[in-house]
């Protein structure tokens, strides 16, 4: 059986979850237990976000990353950044989970609680642990999308095409909205009177 994250043994369980999410994602999500609280998923998300950040600070140093704060202790800078980013990360993850839960019901006729969708997002974010590595970071971004797609198909029972639609729909809506906005601005500018070329009197 795949290994899943547990805050009571986070080192071994995190290592096992990373291994199984990368090596057998279908089985990993198919056997994923239903979430009973947000606790484990939230802790996992915080670790996924915080560990790479701490590694970057330790390897490159705060003086190089934030030269204007060279006189401030590195741990203080890191603590402040984590305090600012952790609430934003958790809130963003919950909003995304709410959207995924709604989209599964609306477009796939399925049932996926916000708590379970939050758990899926947390596990699909595991590749972000390696996102700070040059070149590999881009690959890990697409692997996260792949894991979320696997989660929707294997755990929530959503069809392959509908799962892709659910994941990319916000991006599609954003692109279409920007295109429509650009067209409207272009029409407005083309119809506005030309100024600055006529006589003043």
N, C-alpha and C positions, 0 to 999 in steps of 0.2 A: 504494500500500500504506500502511496506517496507520502512524503513528510510535509506537514503544514506548520506554519509559524505558531509558536506558543510563547507567551511572555514569561512563563515559568522556566523555560529553558531556551532563551532566545538565541544563544550562540549556535547550538547544535540544530535547533529547529529552523533557524534562518538559513544555515548552510544547506540543510536538507531541502528546504523549499526552493532555494536558488537552483540546486542541482536538478531537482525533479521538474521545475518549471521550464528549464532549458532542455532537458533530455527527453521528457515524455509529457508534453503539455496537454495532449488529449486526455490521457489517463489522469493527469493531475487535476484537471478541472471537472472531469466526469465524476470523480470520487470525492470532490470537495464537499465537506459537510456544510449544511446551511448555517448561516451566521446566527448566533444567539445574542450578540451584542456588538457594539462598534469598537469595543476596547482593543481586541487583538488586531483588527484591521488598521485602527488609528495608530497603534504603536508601530506596526510594520511600516506604514507610510512615513512616520516620523524618522524611523531608522533609514529607510530608503533615501530620504531627503537629506538627513543630517550626516550620515557617514561619508558620502562623497565630498560634502562641503568641508568637513573636518580634515579629510585627506588632502584636499587642495590647499587648505591653510597650512597644514603641517609640512607639506612638500615644497610649496612655493613661498610660504611666509607672508605674513600680513603686510610687511613693509613694501613688498613688490605689488601686491594686489591693491592695497589702499595706502599709497604713499603719504597722503595728507593726514593720515591717522597714525603715523609712525611712532608717535610718543605714547599711544594708548596700548596697554597690554593686549597681546594677541587673543588671550582667552576671553577678555572682556568684549572685544570686537565680535568674536565668534558667538558669544552668549547673546549679545544684543541682536545680531543678525538672525540667530535661530528663534529668538523670542518674537521677532517681527514676521518671520516667514512661516513658522509652524502653523499659527492660526489661519493664515491665508491659504496654505496648502490644504489643511483639513476642510475648510469651508469650500474651496474650489472642488475638492474631491466629492464632498457631499452633494453639491449642486450638480456635478456630472452624474453621480449615482442616481439622483432624482430624475434627471433627464433620461438616463438609460432605462430605469424602471418604467417611466411613462411611455417611452418609445417601444419597449417590448410589448406592453399591453396594447398600445395604439396600432402599431404596424405589424406585429407578429402574432397578435392574439394570445400571447403567453402571459405568464405570471412570474414576476421577479420583484421581490421587495427591495426597497431602497437600501436596506441593510445588506442584503445579498449583493446588490449591485456595487455597493461601497467595498465589499470584500473582494469582488472580482477586480475592481479598479486597483485595490491595494496590491494584489498578487500580480496583476499585469504590469505594475510599475516596478517590479523587481529589476528588470534590465537597467533602470535608471541608476542603479548602484555603480554601473560601469560607464555611465554617460559622460563622465569627465575625461575619459581617455580619448586622445585625438584619434580621428577616423572611426574608431570603434563606437564612439558616442552616437554617430549617425545611424549605424547599424542597430544599436540598442534601441533607438527611438522607434524604428520600424518593427523591431521585435516586440516592443511593448504593445503596439497596435495589433500585431499578430496574436499575442497572448490574450488581449481583450476579445478579439474575434473568436479565438478558441474558447474562451470562457462563455461567451454568449451561445455558441453552438453546442458545446459539450455539457455545460452546466444548466443553462436556461432552455436548451432545446430549440433555439432559434435557427432557422434555415441559413445556409451560408450567405446567400445573396442579401437576405433581409438583415443579417448581422452586419454586413459591410455597409448597407444603407444607413443603419442606425448609428454606426460609428462615424461615418463621414457626412451625415446629413447636416450637422452644424457648420461644417466647413463649406459644403455646397451652398447652404443658405447665405453664409457670409459672402462668398464669392459672387453669387447672383445679386445680393443686395448692393455690393460695391459696384458691380457693373451697371445696375439700374441707376444708382446714385450718380455714377460718372456720365451716363447717358443724359440724365435730367440736367446735370450741370452744363453739359455740352449744349443742350437745346436752349437752356436759359442764356448762356453766353452768346450763342449765335443769334438770338432774337433781341438781345439788349442793344440799345442805340449806341452807335459809335461816337465817342467823345474825343475831344482834343484835336480834331482835324479841321473843324469848321472855323468861321470867323467869329471873333468875340463881339463885334457890333454889327 
